[in-house]
Amino acid sequence: MTQEEIKRHRVESVLKEIIPEALSTLDDSRINSLLVTDVVCSKGRSDAKVYLEPSFLDEKEQNEALKQLRSVAGYIQNQCKQTEGWFKAPRMTFEFDHQLEKISRMEELFKQIERKGDSADES
């Protein structure tokens, strides 16, 4: 792992901790309790993609939350800069992480395949 990759992973880790704290200070109940599942920074660490847990929001609420997050992204950047004493913080884009839903769906499909295999063996 190169020195640059180590720095990028360190920034990602710090952002994973700081962003939820910054979100919790906001007055909007739609976004102040969102969980950050992952943060992925670009190679130069100038941009960061923040993945959020969508479990308790429907699609309309997710779209509203993303719109609100775009409007407060600058505030969150400033919070990160102030908290860590950075000269600049990455520009943040927010997305909902649907990976957990996909994983659980795949696990369910594997269970169905296994049950069909078991019933075919019994026949």
N, C-alpha and C positions, 0 to 999 in steps of 0.2 A: 504494500500500500504506500503510495507516494505521500509526501508531506502535504500536498494540495488536497488530496482525498481525506487525509486526517483532519485538516482544518475544516473542510466542508462538512464532514460527519459531526464534528464538534459543534459547528454552528447549527446544524439540523437538530441536534440533541438539545441545545440551549433553547432554540425556538419552540421545540415541543413542550418545554416547561413554561416559557414566558407567555406564549400566545393565550393559553387558557386563563392565565392570571389577568391578562389585559382584557380578554373578553368578559370576564366576571365583573369588571369595573363598569361595564356599560349598563345603561338603564333598560335596554331592550331585552325583554324576557325571551324572545325568540332566539337570540344569539348568545346571551351571556352564560348559558348552561351547555353550550355545544362542546362535545369532546373532540379533541384533536387526536386522530389515529396515527398520522404520519406527517412529516415535513420533508420535502425533497428540494434541495437547492440546486441551482444551475452550477456549471463548472466554475464560473467566476464569482459565485455566491452573490450575484446582483439580483437574482430572482429566486423566489421560493414558492413552491406549490404546497399549500396546506390542505391536507385531507381531513375531513370531519366525519363523525359518526352520524348517519342519517336515521337511526332506528326509530326515534319517536316523532318524526316529521313525515307528513305525506308530501307528495310531489309539489303541490302548490306552496306549502309552507317552506319547502326546501328552496324553491325559486325566490320567494320573498326574503328568506334568510340570506341567500347569496347576494341579492341586490343590496340588502342592508350592510353586509360584510364589505362589499365593494366601496360603499360610502364611508366606512370607518377604517379602511385599510391604512390610510395615512396616520390615523391616531394610533393604531396598533404598532405600526412601524416606529413611531416616536416613542411609544412605551418601551419597545425592545431596545432602542438606542439608549434611552435614559437608564433603564434597568442594568444593562450590561456595560454602559460607558462607551459604546461604539461610536465611531465617526458617522457611519451610515449603516442602515439595516436593509436587508433585501426587500425588493418590491414583492408584495404577496398577492397571490391569486388563490382563491378558495374553491374547493370542490368537495362534493360529498363522496365518501369512499364506499362503493357498493361491493367491494371485494368480499366482505364477510357474508353478504347475501349469496354471492356466487359460490363461495366455499360450502356453505350449508346446503345449497341446492345440489352441488356435486356429491356431497356426502349422502344426501337422501337418495340420489340416483344410484350410487354404489350399493346402498342398503337394499334398494329394490332389485338390483341385479343379483345380489347375493341371495335374497329370498327366492327369486325365480330359479336360481341355480340349485338351491337346496330342495325346492319342490320338484324339479326335474330329476334330481338324483333319487328321490324317494319313489318315483314312478316306475 
